Amino acid sequence: MTSLRRIRVWDLPTRAFHWTLALLAAFSFTTGKLGGAWMEWHLKSGYAILTLVVFRIAWGFAGGETARFRHFVRGPRVAWTYARGLAARTHARAFGHNPLGGWMVVVMIIAFALQAVSGLFSDDEISTQGPLAVKVSNAMVSRMSALHSYNEWLLVGLVVLHVIAIATYAFALRTPLVGAMVHGWAEIPAGAAEPRDVPAWRALVLLALAAAFVYWLVVIYPKA
């Protein structure tokens, strides 16, 4: 049996991003369905999600080792080999995102980005209009509104798939993933190198820059 040791795999910014995004996604879905006065909160939640997505993309290049895209984005052959090993339960133990999980992260970031950006140009033709709808043609607003509607259900499907994958790891493969994303600690093979971390202030700077960009995009630019 392979000897394991317990180390901190996920840094605080990555964990905070994950759970804040999950809460905001649920809030956005709920407020969007409630409509009416809740749509103002739906818009604000969308701006917060866009801020998080911009931050996560930057963190994927400047964050801790396990948060960086180069750590978990692997080619199709590696992902396929991992999937075959997973089915046979001979897959190598990974710390951080495994090759399949890494691609899920990329797909979900793209889907959330599409949802947030399309919302900026959308118009429900009742009382709510995205801040950038005035900057484009009616045809573009119509296309973006349709994309916002269809992509919503793609996101729901991705979230369901994500939950199924987590449950499969927990109950079928005896590999709990939720706890590690809460407290940051996980077990890795004793001979594996410990992932390198970066100063927490870097995350605060990137988050502030992401928030400033989104503020400019939704408040200042529409008035220009």
C-alpha positions, -999 to +999 in steps of 0.1 A: +000+000+000+013+035-009+023+056+021+004+089+023+010+121+040-014+150+048-006+184+033-025+216+025-034+212-012-059+241-017-050+277-008-076+300+008-083+322-022-091+291-043-114+277-016-131+311-011-136+314-048-152+280-051-178+284-023-186+320-030-192+311-067-214+282-056-235+305-034-238+332-060-248+307-087-276+294-065-287+330-057-286+341-093-307+311-104-332+317-077-336+354-082-338+350-120-368+326-115-385+349-090-382+379-112-398+412-103-380+432-077-355+404-073-340+411-108-320+440-093-303+415-070-300+391-100-280+418-118-258+425-088-251+388-083-242+385-120-216+413-116-202+396-086-199+363-105-182+381-134-157+396-109-150+361-095-145+347-130-120+374-140-102+368-107-101+331-112-087+334-147-059+357-133-054+333-103-050+305-128-017+322-139-006+339-107-020+318-079-007+288-059+006+258-077-026+237-076-047+267-087-027+273-119-040+261-152-006+246-161-010+223-130-043+207-140-050+213-177-037+183-195-040+170-231-068+147-243-045+116-242-037+122-205-074+128-197-084+096-216-057+075-199-069+088-165-105+080-174-096+044-183-077+040-151-106+055-132-130+030-146-106+002-137-098+018-104-061+018-113-059+056-117-030+074-101-038+095-070-038+132-079-035+162-056-054+192-068-076+187-098-071+154-117-070+155-156-108+151-159-116+175-131-092+200-146-112+201-179-144+204-159-130+235-142-121+251-176-155+243-190-173+257-160-153+289-160-161+294-197-198+287-190-200+311-161-181+337-182-206+333-210-235+336-186-222+367-169-212+385-201-244+376-220-263+390-191-247+424-196-263+427-230-296+410-222-331+425-220-361+406-206-384+430-224-403+436-191-383+458-167-347+445-166-319+454-191-282+446-189-260+477-186-244+471-220-276+465-240-276+502-250-242+498-266-253+472-292-280+466-318-314+451-310-304+420-329-273+416-307-294+421-276-318+394-288-290+369-295-274+376-261-307+372-243-312+338-260-277+328-251-282+338-215-314+317-214-299+286-230-266+287-212-284+288-179-295+252-184-261+242-196-247+255-163-274+236-144-263+204-162-226+211-155-234+216-118-254+184-116-225+165-133-201+181-109-221+169-079-224+134-094-186+132-099-180+143-063-205+118-050-189+090-071-155+098-057-168+099-022-189+067-021-175+045-049-138+055-048-136+064-011-119+097-020-136+126-002-132+158-022-155+182-004-136+183+029-104+193+011-121+222-006-133+233+029-102+231+050-076+228+023-059+196+035-056+163+016-035+131+015-009+127-012+017+100-018+046+104+006+071+109-022+052+136-040+065+172-039+044+196-018+027+222-039+041+257-037+020+286-023+020+323-030+014+353-007-022+360+001-018+397-007-015+387-044-051+374-043-064+406-027-047+427-054-061+406-082-096+406-067-095+444-064-084+447-100-111+424-111-137+443-091-124+476-106-126+463-141-162+450-136-172+484-120-158+502-150-176+478-174-211+481-158-211+516-144-187+539-162-184+525-197-222+524-204-223+562-197-194+570-220 
